[in-house]
């Protein structure tokens, strides 16, 4: 499983998922790409999961056509301190998620 960390997610979050094959949008050179183009690039590069805080992505794109899974982290902000409590459930969900699924993870 290859995971792409979206631009809106703080890059240090990658350190919390060391057991995953994870790269950032910045590392891939895809900064500033719009969601549709980003999803196409993900498919071409064989990423299977996008980890994001963008709650609107599922309403802006036809995610089924791309076949990638989306994990949306929902917290008061996209600061690392607010996202860290979501990591245990994120790890659990990454073990069972499949292409085309959208999973929202929140403490609320």
N, C-alpha and C positions, 0 to 999 in steps of 0.2 A: 504494500500500500504506500503510495506516494501522496504526501499531504502538502498543500500550498497554503502558506500563511498570508492572508490578505494584507494589503497595504494599511488598512485601518486598524490592524491588530499590532500592538507593540512587539517589535522584533525580539526582545528578551523573553517573551513567552515561549519561544522555541526551546529555550534551555529547560523548560518544565516538561517537555515532551521528548526527552532524549531517547526514549525507547522507540520512537517513530522516525521514519524517513521523511523529514520535513525540511522544506526550503521556503524562503520568503519571496514575495513578489519582487522585492528590491534585488535579491541575489540572482534572480532569473533575468533581470534587466527589463522587467515589465511594468515599471513604475508609471503611473498615469494612464494606464490602459483602462478603457471603459469595460463594464462588466461583460458584455457580449463577446468582445474581443479577448478578454482575459479567459473566459470559459473555453473559447476555441483554442487558445494557446495551451491551456491546461490539458485538453484532450490530445493535442498533437504531441505534447511532452509526456504523456501517459501519467498525469496526476489523476488520482482517484477521489480525493477529498479536498474541498476548500474550507478552511477555517477562517471565519469572518465575524465581524460584529454588525454587518450590514443587514438589518432586519427587512429591508425592502427588496433585496435581491430576488427573492422567490416570486415577487409580484411583477418584477421588471423583465424577467427572462423566462423563456420556456426551458426550464431546467431538465426536463425529461429528454429533450433532444440531445443534450450534451452527455447524459449518462454519468455525470459525476455527482458525488454526494456532497452536501453542504452542511456544515456544522456552524450554527449561529450562536455565538456567545452573547447572552443578554445580561447586562450589568448596568449599574448607574452611570458608568462612563467606560471608555475604552482604555483607561489607565491600567497598568499592570496590577496594581494593588486591588482593583475591583474585579479583575478577571481571574486572579489566582485561585479564589475559592471554587471556581468552576472546573478546575483542572481534573480533580478526581472523577467527576462524572463524565468529562470529556474523554478521558482515557477509556472508561467503560464503554461509552457509545462508539468510540472508534473501533473497538473489537467486533462490533456487530453490524455496523452501518454498511449499506450496499448502495451501488450506483443509482442515482436518481432520487434518493431520499434526501429530505431536508429535516434536520433535527435541531430544535432550539433547546439550549441549555441555560437555565436560569436558577437562581436561588429563591425566586418568588413564586 
